[in-house]
Amino acid sequence: MTALSSDKNTPQRSGERRSLLVAAATVIYAGAMVALNAAGNAVPVTTALNLKGVGRAERRADNSGGAAGDISVDVSAGIFRFANSAAADAITQADIGADCYGVDDQTVAKTNGGGTRSAVGKVFDVDAQGVWVKFS
């Protein structure tokens, strides 16, 4: 492309919601933490490496009988509260601003579990009900 030589109405998106293709044989529940796998398909967060956390599922997406990309799921970026891990992996106030790691589609932990978990977001806040995770 060449540089502009006149005004242009550049398209805009809010950046809060996107529609992502779901991996094969996968069910994502409404409210679940969603990640992209190595192929770029949406999956529920699990204890696994090479996942990229992208946000919260806005509705259930059942692709249990389908091939990758047969359906999509709406995912919102933002700040959402999920369950805190336990014991030494529990996230505390001191962890605000740090990465948090996916345990499952509703739980985050302080550490990568000895190299078994992917960073899924940033700790925004912590309260008695869980961890507020920021997804960009």
N, CA, C and O atoms as CSV, one atom per row, in Angstrom:
chain,resi,resn,atom,element,x,y,z
A,1,MET,N,N,0.847,-1.177,0.000
A,1,MET,CA,C,0.000,0.000,0.000
A,1,MET,C,C,0.889,1.235,0.000
A,1,MET,O,O,2.039,1.212,0.439
A,2,THR,N,N,0.332,2.262,-0.489
A,2,THR,CA,C,1.033,3.541,-0.483
A,2,THR,C,C,0.448,4.436,0.595
A,2,THR,O,O,-0.658,4.190,1.079
A,3,ALA,N,N,1.173,5.458,0.969
A,3,ALA,CA,C,0.714,6.403,1.983
A,3,ALA,C,C,-0.521,7.153,1.477
A,3,ALA,O,O,-0.699,7.337,0.273
A,4,LEU,N,N,-1.361,7.579,2.408
A,4,LEU,CA,C,-2.550,8.345,2.041
A,4,LEU,C,C,-2.174,9.648,1.353
A,4,LEU,O,O,-1.163,10.271,1.677
A,5,SER,N,N,-2.998,10.043,0.408
A,5,SER,CA,C,-2.832,11.348,-0.236
A,5,SER,C,C,-4.093,12.176,-0.073
A,5,SER,O,O,-4.192,13.287,-0.595
A,6,SER,N,N,-5.077,11.617,0.669
A,6,SER,CA,C,-6.306,12.351,0.980
A,6,SER,C,C,-6.909,11.742,2.242
A,6,SER,O,O,-6.444,10.711,2.729
A,7,ASP,N,N,-7.949,12.389,2.765
A,7,ASP,CA,C,-8.610,11.901,3.974
A,7,ASP,C,C,-9.219,10.525,3.726
A,7,ASP,O,O,-9.597,10.187,2.604
A,8,LYS,N,N,-9.306,9.736,4.804
A,8,LYS,CA,C,-9.867,8.400,4.714
A,8,LYS,C,C,-10.708,8.123,5.949
A,8,LYS,O,O,-10.311,8.457,7.065
A,9,ASN,N,N,-11.866,7.516,5.750
A,9,ASN,CA,C,-12.705,7.098,6.871
A,9,ASN,C,C,-12.264,5.688,7.270
A,9,ASN,O,O,-12.748,4.703,6.713
A,10,THR,N,N,-11.353,5.595,8.227
A,10,THR,CA,C,-10.800,4.317,8.655
A,10,THR,C,C,-11.800,3.597,9.553
A,10,THR,O,O,-12.268,4.178,10.532
A,11,PRO,N,N,-12.143,2.333,9.241
A,11,PRO,CA,C,-13.091,1.586,10.076
A,11,PRO,C,C,-12.596,1.457,11.520
A,11,PRO,O,O,-11.393,1.441,11.780
A,12,GLN,N,N,-13.548,1.367,12.450
A,12,GLN,CA,C,-13.230,1.286,13.873
A,12,GLN,C,C,-14.041,0.183,14.535
A,12,GLN,O,O,-15.184,-0.070,14.155
A,13,ARG,N,N,-13.443,-0.474,15.529
A,13,ARG,CA,C,-14.138,-1.420,16.402
A,13,ARG,C,C,-13.853,-1.023,17.840
A,13,ARG,O,O,-12.822,-0.417,18.130
A,14,SER,N,N,-14.767,-1.365,18.742
A,14,SER,CA,C,-14.584,-0.988,20.144
A,14,SER,C,C,-13.471,-1.783,20.817
A,14,SER,O,O,-12.869,-1.297,21.774
A,15,GLY,N,N,-13.185,-2.981,20.346
A,15,GLY,CA,C,-12.176,-3.819,20.973
A,15,GLY,C,C,-12.686,-4.589,22.172
A,15,GLY,O,O,-11.911,-5.260,22.853
A,16,GLU,N,N,-13.981,-4.503,22.439
A,16,GLU,CA,C,-14.546,-5.186,23.596
A,16,GLU,C,C,-15.055,-6.585,23.282
A,16,GLU,O,O,-15.102,-7.435,24.172
A,17,ARG,N,N,-15.435,-6.840,22.038
A,17,ARG,CA,C,-16.011,-8.141,21.707
A,17,ARG,C,C,-15.521,-8.597,20.343
A,17,ARG,O,O,-15.350,-7.798,19.422
A,18,ARG,N,N,-15.301,-9.904,20.237
A,18,ARG,CA,C,-14.925,-10.489,18.950
A,18,ARG,C,C,-15.580,-11.848,18.825
A,18,ARG,O,O,-15.953,-12.465,19.823
A,19,SER,N,N,-15.717,-12.307,17.606
A,19,SER,CA,C,-16.276,-13.615,17.322
A,19,SER,C,C,-15.129,-14.499,16.848
A,19,SER,O,O,-14.453,-14.184,15.868
A,20,LEU,N,N,-14.914,-15.612,17.555
A,20,LEU,CA,C,-13.779,-16.483,17.273
A,20,LEU,C,C,-14.254,-17.871,16.865
A,20,LEU,O,O,-15.259,-18.371,17.371
A,21,LEU,N,N,-13.523,-18.480,15.951
A,21,LEU,CA,C,-13.836,-19.839,15.516
A,21,LEU,C,C,-13.460,-20.829,16.608
A,21,LEU,O,O,-12.399,-20.714,17.223
A,22,VAL,N,N,-14.331,-21.802,16.848
A,22,VAL,CA,C,-14.153,-22.761,17.936
A,22,VAL,C,C,-13.418,-23.999,17.422
A,22,VAL,O,O,-13.655,-24.455,16.303
A,23,ALA,N,N,-12.532,-24.531,18.246
A,23,ALA,CA,C,-11.783,-25.750,17.923
A,23,ALA,C,C,-12.728,-26.938,17.746
A,23,ALA,O,O,-13.855,-26.932,18.243
A,24,ALA,N,N,-12.258,-27.937,17.042
A,24,ALA,CA,C,-13.031,-29.160,16.827
A,24,ALA,C,C,-13.313,-29.861,18.148
A,24,ALA,O,O,-12.516,-29.796,19.084
A,25,ALA,N,N,-14.457,-30.531,18.209
A,25,ALA,CA,C,-14.817,-31.363,19.360
A,25,ALA,C,C,-14.699,-30.609,20.680
A,25,ALA,O,O,-14.176,-31.139,21.661
A,26,THR,N,N,-15.189,-29.368,20.700
A,26,THR,CA,C,-15.009,-28.492,21.858
A,26,THR,C,C,-16.337,-27.869,22.277
A,26,THR,O,O,-17.134,-27.458,21.435
A,27,VAL,N,N,-16.564,-27.805,23.588
A,27,VAL,CA,C,-17.686,-27.074,24.157
A,27,VAL,C,C,-17.120,-25.961,25.025
A,27,VAL,O,O,-16.275,-26.202,25.887
A,28,ILE,N,N,-17.592,-24.737,24.790
A,28,ILE,CA,C,-17.221,-23.589,25.617
A,28,ILE,C,C,-18.504,-23.100,26.272
A,28,ILE,O,O,-19.474,-22.790,25.580
A,29,TYR,N,N,-18.518,-23.028,27.595
A,29,TYR,CA,C,-19.702,-22.611,28.325
A,29,TYR,C,C,-19.740,-21.093,28.489
A,29,TYR,O,O,-18.698,-20.445,28.588
A,30,ALA,N,N,-20.940,-20.540,28.517
A,30,ALA,CA,C,-21.106,-19.109,28.769
A,30,ALA,C,C,-20.439,-18.765,30.093
A,30,ALA,O,O,-20.622,-19.472,31.084
A,31,GLY,N,N,-19.678,-17.703,30.114
A,31,GLY,CA,C,-18.988,-17.268,31.323
A,31,GLY,C,C,-17.608,-17.855,31.507
A,31,GLY,O,O,-16.894,-17.475,32.436
A,32,ALA,N,N,-17.215,-18.778,30.637
A,32,ALA,CA,C,-15.906,-19.424,30.753
A,32,ALA,C,C,-14.790,-18.511,30.276
A,32,ALA,O,O,-15.001,-17.649,29.424
A,33,MET,N,N,-13.586,-18.710,30.839
A,33,MET,CA,C,-12.392,-18.074,30.280
A,33,MET,C,C,-12.078,-18.783,28.971
A,33,MET,O,O,-12.091,-20.011,28.887
A,34,VAL,N,N,-11.793,-17.975,27.950
A,34,VAL,CA,C,-11.525,-18.518,26.623
A,34,VAL,C,C,-10.098,-18.164,26.218
A,34,VAL,O,O,-9.593,-17.083,26.520
A,35,ALA,N,N,-9.468,-19.103,25.528
A,35,ALA,CA,C,-8.114,-18.896,25.014
A,35,ALA,C,C,-8.072,-19.324,23.553
A,35,ALA,O,O,-8.969,-20.005,23.057
A,36,LEU,N,N,-7.013,-18.907,22.886
A,36,LEU,CA,C,-6.734,-19.391,21.542
A,36,LEU,C,C,-5.659,-20.458,21.645
A,36,LEU,O,O,-4.665,-20.279,22.348
A,37,ASN,N,N,-5.856,-21.575,20.941
A,37,ASN,CA,C,-4.835,-22.623,20.917
A,37,ASN,C,C,-3.798,-22.314,19.839
A,37,ASN,O,O,-3.873,-21.268,19.194
A,38,ALA,N,N,-2.848,-23.197,19.639
A,38,ALA,CA,C,-1.760,-22.963,18.686
A,38,ALA,C,C,-2.272,-22.785,17.254
A,38,ALA,O,O,-1.621,-22.127,16.442
A,39,ALA,N,N,-3.431,-23.365,16.942
A,39,ALA,CA,C,-4.015,-23.238,15.602
A,39,ALA,C,C,-4.849,-21.968,15.453
A,39,ALA,O,O,-5.334,-21.666,14.363
A,40,GLY,N,N,-5.019,-21.211,16.564
A,40,GLY,CA,C,-5.799,-19.982,16.521
A,40,GLY,C,C,-7.283,-20.179,16.737
A,40,GLY,O,O,-8.073,-19.273,16.471
A,41,ASN,N,N,-7.676,-21.352,17.217
A,41,ASN,CA,C,-9.084,-21.630,17.488
A,41,ASN,C,C,-9.397,-21.429,18.965
A,41,ASN,O,O,-8.537,-21.613,19.826
A,42,ALA,N,N,-10.650,-21.046,19.247
A,42,ALA,CA,C,-11.095,-20.809,20.611
A,42,ALA,C,C,-11.287,-22.122,21.350
A,42,ALA,O,O,-11.867,-23.071,20.824
A,43,VAL,N,N,-10.786,-22.159,22.588
A,43,VAL,CA,C,-10.925,-23.306,23.481
A,43,VAL,C,C,-11.160,-22.779,24.891
A,43,VAL,O,O,-10.778,-21.648,25.190
A,44,PRO,N,N,-11.782,-23.576,25.767
A,44,PRO,CA,C,-11.843,-23.162,27.167
A,44,PRO,C,C,-10.438,-23.231,27.761
A,44,PRO,O,O,-9.640,-24.085,27.375
A,45,VAL,N,N,-10.139,-22.343,28.690
A,45,VAL,CA,C,-8.831,-22.374,29.350
A,45,VAL,C,C,-8.703,-23.682,30.128
A,45,VAL,O,O,-9.634,-24.109,30.811
A,46,THR,N,N,-7.541,-24.304,30.012
A,46,THR,CA,C,-7.206,-25.527,30.741
A,46,THR,C,C,-5.762,-25.408,31.214
A,46,THR,O,O,-5.053,-24.471,30.847
A,47,THR,N,N,-5.337,-26.359,32.024
A,47,THR,CA,C,-3.924,-26.433,32.370
A,47,THR,C,C,-3.209,-26.966,31.142
A,47,THR,O,O,-3.192,-28.172,30.894
A,48,ALA,N,N,-2.621,-26.062,30.378
A,48,ALA,CA,C,-1.938,-26.409,29.128
A,48,ALA,C,C,-0.999,-25.273,28.754
A,48,ALA,O,O,-1.180,-24.132,29.178
A,49,LEU,N,N,-0.012,-25.597,27.968
A,49,LEU,CA,C,0.924,-24.586,27.476
A,49,LEU,C,C,0.466,-24.059,26.115
A,49,LEU,O,O,-0.360,-24.675,25.442
A,50,ASN,N,N,1.011,-22.924,25.730
A,50,ASN,CA,C,0.790,-22.313,24.419
A,50,ASN,C,C,-0.638,-21.846,24.175
A,50,ASN,O,O,-1.083,-21.781,23.029
A,51,LEU,N,N,-1.358,-21.518,25.242
A,51,LEU,CA,C,-2.676,-20.905,25.100
A,51,LEU,C,C,-2.532,-19.403,25.282
A,51,LEU,O,O,-1.682,-18.940,26.042
A,52,LYS,N,N,-3.371,-18.642,24.579
A,52,LYS,CA,C,-3.403,-17.186,24.719
A,52,LYS,C,C,-4.780,-16.789,25.228
A,52,LYS,O,O,-5.769,-16.915,24.505
A,53,GLY,N,N,-4.853,-16.310,26.468
A,53,GLY,CA,C,-6.132,-15.886,27.033
A,53,GLY,C,C,-6.687,-14.691,26.288
A,53,GLY,O,O,-5.970,-13.724,26.030
A,54,VAL,N,N,-7.996,-14.758,25.932
A,54,VAL,CA,C,-8.605,-13.665,25.166
A,54,VAL,C,C,-9.828,-13.059,25.830
A,54,VAL,O,O,-10.240,-11.964,25.447
A,55,GLY,N,N,-10.434,-13.735,26.823
A,55,GLY,CA,C,-11.582,-13.120,27.479
A,55,GLY,C,C,-12.596,-14.117,27.981
A,55,GLY,O,O,-12.279,-15.276,28.251
A,56,ARG,N,N,-13.859,-13.632,28.106
A,56,ARG,CA,C,-14.973,-14.407,28.647
A,56,ARG,C,C,-15.978,-14.733,27.549
A,56,ARG,O,O,-16.342,-13.867,26.754
A,57,ALA,N,N,-16.423,-15.983,27.509
A,57,ALA,CA,C,-17.442,-16.400,26.537
A,57,ALA,C,C,-18.773,-15.758,26.890
A,57,ALA,O,O,-19.199,-15.793,28.044
A,58,GLU,N,N,-19.422,-15.177,25.905
A,58,GLU,CA,C,-20.707,-14.513,26.123
A,58,GLU,C,C,-21.887,-15.459,25.990
A,58,GLU,O,O,-22.979,-15.160,26.472
A,59,ARG,N,N,-21.681,-16.585,25.348
A,59,ARG,CA,C,-22.732,-17.587,25.209
A,59,ARG,C,C,-22.083,-18.953,25.078
A,59,ARG,O,O,-20.884,-19.064,24.823
A,60,ARG,N,N,-22.881,-19.979,25.253
A,60,ARG,CA,C,-22.369,-21.344,25.096
A,60,ARG,C,C,-22.133,-21.628,23.617
A,60,ARG,O,O,-22.925,-21.234,22.760
A,61,ALA,N,N,-21.028,-22.320,23.332
A,61,ALA,CA,C,-20.707,-22.731,21.968
A,61,ALA,C,C,-20.399,-24.219,21.992
A,61,ALA,O,O,-19.383,-24.640,22.544
A,62,ASP,N,N,-21.280,-25.016,21.391
A,62,ASP,CA,C,-21.128,-26.464,21.407
A,62,ASP,C,C,-20.705,-26.958,20.021
A,62,ASP,O,O,-21.530,-27.127,19.123
A,63,ASN,N,N,-19.416,-27.182,19.877
A,63,ASN,CA,C,-18.865,-27.714,18.639
A,63,ASN,C,C,-18.364,-29.141,18.882
A,63,ASN,O,O,-17.412,-29.596,18.248
A,64,SER,N,N,-19.027,-29.838,19.817
A,64,SER,CA,C,-18.580,-31.170,20.202
A,64,SER,C,C,-18.599,-32.162,19.042
A,64,SER,O,O,-17.817,-33.113,19.033
A,65,GLY,N,N,-19.472,-31.954,18.074
A,65,GLY,CA,C,-19.531,-32.854,16.934
A,65,GLY,C,C,-19.005,-32.248,15.656
A,65,GLY,O,O,-19.196,-32.807,14.575
A,66,GLY,N,N,-18.340,-31.104,15.767
A,66,GLY,CA,C,-17.923,-30.398,14.560
A,66,GLY,C,C,-16.423,-30.328,14.361
A,66,GLY,O,O,-15.631,-30.672,15.239
A,67,ALA,N,N,-16.066,-29.872,13.176
A,67,ALA,CA,C,-14.664,-29.636,12.831
A,67,ALA,C,C,-14.272,-28.230,13.280
A,67,ALA,O,O,-15.133,-27.391,13.540
A,68,ALA,N,N,-12.991,-27.987,13.367
A,68,ALA,CA,C,-12.500,-26.653,13.750
A,68,ALA,C,C,-13.095,-25.601,12.821
A,68,ALA,O,O,-13.042,-25.732,11.598
A,69,GLY,N,N,-13.655,-24.568,13.414
A,69,GLY,CA,C,-14.201,-23.462,12.640
A,69,GLY,C,C,-15.629,-23.629,12.178
A,69,GLY,O,O,-16.158,-22.744,11.505
A,70,ASP,N,N,-16.280,-24.742,12.520
A,70,ASP,CA,C,-17.678,-24.933,12.111
A,70,ASP,C,C,-18.609,-23.927,12.770
A,70,ASP,O,O,-19.610,-23.527,12.175
A,71,ILE,N,N,-18.289,-23.513,13.996
A,71,ILE,CA,C,-19.087,-22.500,14.686
A,71,ILE,C,C,-18.146,-21.473,15.304
A,71,ILE,O,O,-16.932,-21.670,15.360
A,72,SER,N,N,-18.728,-20.383,15.762
A,72,SER,CA,C,-17.936,-19.359,16.438
A,72,SER,C,C,-18.534,-19.078,17.814
A,72,SER,O,O,-19.658,-19.476,18.118
A,73,VAL,N,N,-17.757,-18.387,18.626
A,73,VAL,CA,C,-18.195,-17.992,19.959
A,73,VAL,C,C,-17.873,-16.506,20.133
A,73,VAL,O,O,-16.805,-16.041,19.734
A,74,ASP,N,N,-18.815,-15.767,20.737
A,74,ASP,CA,C,-18.573,-14.358,21.044
A,74,ASP,C,C,-17.796,-14.282,22.351
A,74,ASP,O,O,-18.196,-14.863,23.360
A,75,VAL,N,N,-16.680,-13.559,22.320
A,75,VAL,CA,C,-15.799,-13.433,23.474
A,75,VAL,C,C,-15.585,-11.959,23.765
A,75,VAL,O,O,-15.294,-11.179,22.858
A,76,SER,N,N,-15.729,-11.573,25.030
A,76,SER,CA,C,-15.519,-10.186,25.435
A,76,SER,C,C,-14.186,-10.018,26.143
A,76,SER,O,O,-13.809,-10.822,26.995
A,77,ALA,N,N,-13.483,-8.957,25.774
A,77,ALA,CA,C,-12.306,-8.521,26.516
A,77,ALA,C,C,-12.809,-7.655,27.663
A,77,ALA,O,O,-13.958,-7.213,27.646
A,78,GLY,N,N,-11.977,-7.411,28.642
A,78,GLY,CA,C,-12.377,-6.588,29.773
A,78,GLY,C,C,-11.837,-7.163,31.061
A,78,GLY,O,O,-10.818,-7.854,31.069
A,79,ILE,N,N,-12.530,-6.873,32.160
A,79,ILE,CA,C,-12.106,-7.322,33.486
A,79,ILE,C,C,-13.238,-8.151,34.088
A,79,ILE,O,O,-14.353,-7.660,34.262
A,80,PHE,N,N,-12.942,-9.412,34.405
A,80,PHE,CA,C,-13.941,-10.343,34.904
A,80,PHE,C,C,-13.401,-11.085,36.119
A,80,PHE,O,O,-12.197,-11.316,36.234
A,81,ARG,N,N,-14.315,-11.462,37.036
A,81,ARG,CA,C,-13.887,-12.174,38.242
A,81,ARG,C,C,-14.006,-13.687,38.040
A,81,ARG,O,O,-15.035,-14.204,37.605
A,82,PHE,N,N,-12.911,-14.371,38.374
A,82,PHE,CA,C,-12.854,-15.826,38.312
A,82,PHE,C,C,-12.372,-16.358,39.649
A,82,PHE,O,O,-11.910,-15.597,40.500
A,83,ALA,N,N,-12.479,-17.661,39.830
A,83,ALA,CA,C,-12.082,-18.302,41.080
A,83,ALA,C,C,-10.568,-18.236,41.265
A,83,ALA,O,O,-9.793,-18.293,40.310
A,84,ASN,N,N,-10.184,-18.114,42.527
A,84,ASN,CA,C,-8.770,-18.087,42.908
A,84,ASN,C,C,-8.308,-19.510,43.194
A,84,ASN,O,O,-9.069,-20.321,43.722
A,85,SER,N,N,-7.088,-19.805,42.853
A,85,SER,CA,C,-6.493,-21.099,43.175
A,85,SER,C,C,-6.291,-21.186,44.684
A,85,SER,O,O,-6.595,-20.237,45.407
A,86,ALA,N,N,-5.789,-22.300,45.156
A,86,ALA,CA,C,-5.660,-22.516,46.593
A,86,ALA,C,C,-4.207,-22.607,47.036
A,86,ALA,O,O,-3.289,-22.694,46.220
A,87,ALA,N,N,-4.028,-22.586,48.331
A,87,ALA,CA,C,-2.733,-22.792,48.992
A,87,ALA,C,C,-1.647,-21.879,48.430
A,87,ALA,O,O,-1.865,-20.673,48.305
A,88,ALA,N,N,-0.497,-22.423,48.093
A,88,ALA,CA,C,0.644,-21.614,47.645
A,88,ALA,C,C,0.391,-20.948,46.300
A,88,ALA,O,O,1.096,-20.003,45.948
A,89,ASP,N,N,-0.596,-21.412,45.538
A,89,ASP,CA,C,-0.896,-20.827,44.232
A,89,ASP,C,C,-2.003,-19.777,44.286
A,89,ASP,O,O,-2.413,-19.254,43.250
A,90,ALA,N,N,-2.488,-19.467,45.486
A,90,ALA,CA,C,-3.528,-18.451,45.624
A,90,ALA,C,C,-2.962,-17.073,45.291
A,90,ALA,O,O,-1.852,-16.727,45.695
A,91,ILE,N,N,-3.734,-16.307,44.557
A,91,ILE,CA,C,-3.349,-14.946,44.183
A,91,ILE,C,C,-3.750,-14.007,45.309
A,91,ILE,O,O,-4.845,-14.123,45.859
A,92,THR,N,N,-2.849,-13.062,45.658
A,92,THR,CA,C,-3.095,-12.101,46.729
A,92,THR,C,C,-2.998,-10.679,46.194
A,92,THR,O,O,-2.667,-10.450,45.031
A,93,GLN,N,N,-3.291,-9.750,47.061
A,93,GLN,CA,C,-3.208,-8.328,46.728
A,93,GLN,C,C,-1.823,-7.965,46.182
A,93,GLN,O,O,-1.708,-7.091,45.324
A,94,ALA,N,N,-0.794,-8.617,46.664
A,94,ALA,CA,C,0.572,-8.344,46.224
A,94,ALA,C,C,0.800,-8.724,44.759
A,94,ALA,O,O,1.798,-8.314,44.167
A,95,ASP,N,N,-0.115,-9.507,44.166
A,95,ASP,CA,C,0.047,-9.961,42.786
A,95,ASP,C,C,-0.652,-9.064,41.762
A,95,ASP,O,O,-0.604,-9.344,40.565
A,96,ILE,N,N,-1.292,-8.001,42.214
A,96,ILE,CA,C,-1.967,-7.100,41.272
A,96,ILE,C,C,-0.950,-6.584,40.257
A,96,ILE,O,O,0.131,-6.117,40.613
A,97,GLY,N,N,-1.328,-6.683,38.990
A,97,GLY,CA,C,-0.463,-6.254,37.895
A,97,GLY,C,C,0.375,-7.370,37.298
A,97,GLY,O,O,0.970,-7.198,36.234
A,98,ALA,N,N,0.428,-8.519,37.974
A,98,ALA,CA,C,1.204,-9.656,37.486
A,98,ALA,C,C,0.354,-10.541,36.577
A,98,ALA,O,O,-0.874,-10.453,36.578
A,99,ASP,N,N,1.015,-11.386,35.810
A,99,ASP,CA,C,0.311,-12.392,35.025
A,99,ASP,C,C,-0.377,-13.373,35.953
A,99,ASP,O,O,0.101,-13.628,37.059
A,100,CYS,N,N,-1.505,-13.927,35.505
A,100,CYS,CA,C,-2.120,-15.058,36.193
A,100,CYS,C,C,-2.233,-16.194,35.187
A,100,CYS,O,O,-2.245,-15.968,33.977
A,101,TYR,N,N,-2.315,-17.402,35.693
A,101,TYR,CA,C,-2.191,-18.607,34.875
A,101,TYR,C,C,-3.459,-19.440,34.953
A,101,TYR,O,O,-4.058,-19.571,36.021
A,102,GLY,N,N,-3.868,-20.001,33.826
A,102,GLY,CA,C,-5.105,-20.760,33.751
A,102,GLY,C,C,-4.991,-22.148,34.332
A,102,GLY,O,O,-4.108,-22.923,33.965
A,103,VAL,N,N,-5.899,-22.454,35.249
A,103,VAL,CA,C,-6.007,-23.793,35.820
A,103,VAL,C,C,-7.105,-24.552,35.068
A,103,VAL,O,O,-6.910,-25.690,34.640
A,104,ASP,N,N,-8.254,-23.904,34.918
A,104,ASP,CA,C,-9.376,-24.425,34.137
A,104,ASP,C,C,-10.166,-23.225,33.630
A,104,ASP,O,O,-9.688,-22.094,33.724
A,105,ASP,N,N,-11.356,-23.445,33.100
A,105,ASP,CA,C,-12.092,-22.341,32.476
A,105,ASP,C,C,-12.736,-21.376,33.458
A,105,ASP,O,O,-13.416,-20.434,33.049
A,106,GLN,N,N,-12.522,-21.607,34.775
A,106,GLN,CA,C,-13.050,-20.658,35.762
A,106,GLN,C,C,-12.093,-20.372,36.912
A,106,GLN,O,O,-12.480,-19.722,37.883
A,107,THR,N,N,-10.842,-20.848,36.823
A,107,THR,CA,C,-9.889,-20.709,37.926
A,107,THR,C,C,-8.534,-20.229,37.423
A,107,THR,O,O,-8.032,-20.698,36.401
A,108,VAL,N,N,-7.946,-19.276,38.167
A,108,VAL,CA,C,-6.599,-18.798,37.854
A,108,VAL,C,C,-5.681,-19.025,39.046
A,108,VAL,O,O,-6.128,-19.153,40.186
A,109,ALA,N,N,-4.377,-19.073,38.751
A,109,ALA,CA,C,-3.365,-19.331,39.775
A,109,ALA,C,C,-2.229,-18.329,39.657
A,109,ALA,O,O,-2.072,-17.650,38.643
A,110,LYS,N,N,-1.446,-18.256,40.720
A,110,LYS,CA,C,-0.311,-17.343,40.813
A,110,LYS,C,C,0.872,-17.786,39.960
A,110,LYS,O,O,1.613,-16.940,39.458
A,111,THR,N,N,1.066,-19.099,39.784
A,111,THR,CA,C,2.254,-19.600,39.092
A,111,THR,C,C,1.888,-20.409,37.844
A,111,THR,O,O,0.724,-20.728,37.599
A,112,ASN,N,N,2.905,-20.720,37.083
A,112,ASN,CA,C,2.697,-21.522,35.877
A,112,ASN,C,C,2.649,-23.019,36.177
A,112,ASN,O,O,2.681,-23.835,35.256
A,113,GLY,N,N,2.574,-23.381,37.436
A,113,GLY,CA,C,2.432,-24.782,37.822
A,113,GLY,C,C,3.601,-25.647,37.409
A,113,GLY,O,O,3.415,-26.789,36.989
A,114,GLY,N,N,4.809,-25.111,37.526
A,114,GLY,CA,C,5.993,-25.879,37.138
A,114,GLY,C,C,6.122,-26.033,35.631
A,114,GLY,O,O,6.620,-27.046,35.139
A,115,GLY,N,N,5.666,-25.012,34.900
A,115,GLY,CA,C,5.773,-25.042,33.443
A,115,GLY,C,C,4.656,-25.790,32.753
A,115,GLY,O,O,4.834,-26.280,31.638
A,116,THR,N,N,3.474,-25.889,33.416
A,116,THR,CA,C,2.351,-26.627,32.815
A,116,THR,C,C,1.178,-25.732,32.439
A,116,THR,O,O,0.245,-26.192,31.780
A,117,ARG,N,N,1.203,-24.453,32.846
A,117,ARG,CA,C,0.072,-23.554,32.611
A,117,ARG,C,C,0.482,-22.353,31.769
A,117,ARG,O,O,1.634,-21.919,31.795
A,118,SER,N,N,-0.484,-21.828,31.024
A,118,SER,CA,C,-0.267,-20.628,30.219
A,118,SER,C,C,-0.746,-19.394,30.974
A,118,SER,O,O,-1.725,-19.452,31.719
A,119,ALA,N,N,-0.047,-18.273,30.775
A,119,ALA,CA,C,-0.530,-16.993,31.278
A,119,ALA,C,C,-1.766,-16.631,30.471
A,119,ALA,O,O,-1.740,-16.663,29.241
A,120,VAL,N,N,-2.860,-16.283,31.165
A,120,VAL,CA,C,-4.107,-15.995,30.457
A,120,VAL,C,C,-4.555,-14.539,30.579
A,120,VAL,O,O,-5.401,-14.092,29.806
A,121,GLY,N,N,-4.007,-13.801,31.526
A,121,GLY,CA,C,-4.392,-12.409,31.712
A,121,GLY,C,C,-3.560,-11.782,32.817
A,121,GLY,O,O,-2.604,-12.375,33.316
A,122,LYS,N,N,-3.950,-10.559,33.188
A,122,LYS,CA,C,-3.277,-9.826,34.263
A,122,LYS,C,C,-4.201,-9.718,35.466
A,122,LYS,O,O,-5.409,-9.535,35.316
A,123,VAL,N,N,-3.630,-9.832,36.657
A,123,VAL,CA,C,-4.403,-9.651,37.888
A,123,VAL,C,C,-4.734,-8.169,38.022
A,123,VAL,O,O,-3.840,-7.332,38.141
A,124,PHE,N,N,-6.023,-7.855,38.002
A,124,PHE,CA,C,-6.479,-6.475,38.155
A,124,PHE,C,C,-6.796,-6.169,39.611
A,124,PHE,O,O,-6.489,-5.084,40.103
A,125,ASP,N,N,-7.415,-7.130,40.301
A,125,ASP,CA,C,-7.774,-6.953,41.704
A,125,ASP,C,C,-8.064,-8.328,42.305
A,125,ASP,O,O,-8.216,-9.317,41.588
A,126,VAL,N,N,-8.136,-8.367,43.613
A,126,VAL,CA,C,-8.441,-9.593,44.343
A,126,VAL,C,C,-9.426,-9.234,45.441
A,126,VAL,O,O,-9.248,-8.236,46.139
A,127,ASP,N,N,-10.475,-10.055,45.598
A,127,ASP,CA,C,-11.392,-9.862,46.718
A,127,ASP,C,C,-11.774,-11.225,47.290
A,127,ASP,O,O,-11.264,-12.254,46.848
A,128,ALA,N,N,-12.657,-11.228,48.255
A,128,ALA,CA,C,-13.017,-12.477,48.933
A,128,ALA,C,C,-13.694,-13.482,48.002
A,128,ALA,O,O,-13.696,-14.678,48.292
A,129,GLN,N,N,-14.270,-13.018,46.887
A,129,GLN,CA,C,-14.959,-13.915,45.966
A,129,GLN,C,C,-14.063,-14.437,44.840
A,129,GLN,O,O,-14.438,-15.384,44.148
A,130,GLY,N,N,-12.899,-13.842,44.650
A,130,GLY,CA,C,-12.022,-14.335,43.591
A,130,GLY,C,C,-11.040,-13.305,43.080
A,130,GLY,O,O,-10.696,-12.339,43.762
A,131,VAL,N,N,-10.598,-13.545,41.846
A,131,VAL,CA,C,-9.569,-12.717,41.212
A,131,VAL,C,C,-10.181,-12.013,39.997
A,131,VAL,O,O,-10.809,-12.646,39.148
A,132,TRP,N,N,-9.989,-10.713,39.931
A,132,TRP,CA,C,-10.432,-9.934,38.779
A,132,TRP,C,C,-9.300,-9.965,37.752
A,132,TRP,O,O,-8.200,-9.467,37.991
A,133,VAL,N,N,-9.607,-10.562,36.610
A,133,VAL,CA,C,-8.598,-10.774,35.558
A,133,VAL,C,C,-8.878,-9.825,34.396
A,133,VAL,O,O,-10.010,-9.699,33.929
A,134,LYS,N,N,-7.806,-9.158,33.943
A,134,LYS,CA,C,-7.933,-8.240,32.815
A,134,LYS,C,C,-7.460,-8.933,31.538
A,134,LYS,O,O,-6.345,-9.447,31.456
A,135,PHE,N,N,-8.353,-8.927,30.546
A,135,PHE,CA,C,-8.064,-9.449,29.206
A,135,PHE,C,C,-8.048,-8.289,28.245
A,135,PHE,O,O,-8.952,-7.454,28.274
A,136,SER,N,N,-7.036,-8.214,27.386
A,136,SER,CA,C,-6.955,-7.120,26.419
A,136,SER,C,C,-7.500,-7.535,25.073
A,136,SER,O,O,-7.509,-6.735,24.138
